[in-house]
């Protein structure tokens, strides 16, 4: 059986949507009619493969990303992973576990994905192969870990470990977003307040002194010039800045240029440290979950390289993977890169020497994530007072530039 999403009208003319399991779309329409619903649209929840579209000669088909299936949120993925691990651990068959999860889900999109995976499982496919039809919902890391658990016969243990990893990644991401929320709001408000003062308040106040023919101080003259520039060319500056950002993003689509750009970012004082910290933490966590789930080291390194966002580091990790494939040790291959923390290299070397690499990689991942959290907290702790000082200094300069002509006028009187 396959899963189908539908849209139908009830007796009151109200539209209803949902997911139904059936053999064909015709059967879905008949089921809806039996329920007193008038079917409007019935679509298969199973994504069409790109090659089948091409084979049919359809030149006006859907974009490539539509054939990759819908994406689901990280929080939803963590939830269904934990639920699936719990149900399988309770000796419930896999297909029944998937059906139970779909019935509990409140999202039609998520329910459709789970039911489509269940349909493939009931056809005799493995869980990992069934998830492969939805690469935007189940990343390579996720599917590789599930496949390793199925091959080892310990799917419930691997799913629990994968749920821990997914939940940890989700909480870390949410924590970073919440921590960045206040500084971003502060930055936007600071720019808005200063721009508003320069564009609307300063010209009206200073116009009084200009009309009296009073010789204005240098600071006030500079403030007037800046205000005139913002009023005359402020919109143009915003447009040019947006165009510049767009041009840079377009240029960075070139792989060689992006590698040079990302390598340059790694040399910057704060940005480089944050980029190294976030990428090494993500790489170490992914490598840890894969190796501890039974994935061979070379395959684990290859998959882990895909989660590295910095293209220069990703290229370096790919080279390290090739060195390990040729017989080199993991710590020496990563040490050759020159950008991984020395503590991480030493801990991996210790794990290789003791034959307990899996446990040491888990400790490395925990250590790197802790250092990244500390770095984020430090950067935000510096950014917040810095923004307050800058905003206070800008407002102080504006106030002094306005009050200085008033003081000079009082002295003349």
Helices and strands as residue ranges (DSSP letters): E 2-9, E 15-22, H 25-34, E 38-44, H 50-55, G 64-68, H 74-89, H 94-104, H 108-122, H 127-131, H 140-152, H 155-196, I 197-201, H 202-211, H 218-251, H 255-265, H 269-292, H 297-305, H 311-325, H 330-335, H 342-354, H 357-412
